[in-house]
Amino acid sequence: SLDVQYSVWLDNHTEQEAVRFIAQGVAAGEASVDSEDAEAQQLLSLIKRLAA
């Protein structure tokens, strides 16, 4: 199950590493989002708020 995989990952990494991983994912998503795609921009905005 995915829950188990994420739990194992979190058990083996610090909170700081997890936050850095999330921030890298948000940055990669931001770089790849088409600025003309309003739905993608809205989703990215939500993800950034959740990651903050």
Phi, psi and omega in degrees: 000149180297324180302318181294316180300315180293322179298316179296317179300313181294326178296330185261004181224151178283164176299322179298318178295320180295317179296318178297318179299315179296316180298321178295320178295319178296316180297319178295318178296319180298320181291333185261353183282133176289123183296343180273347185271097184299321181295317179295321178297320179295317179296317179299319178300317178297314180298318179296321178294320180292326182280345184286000000 
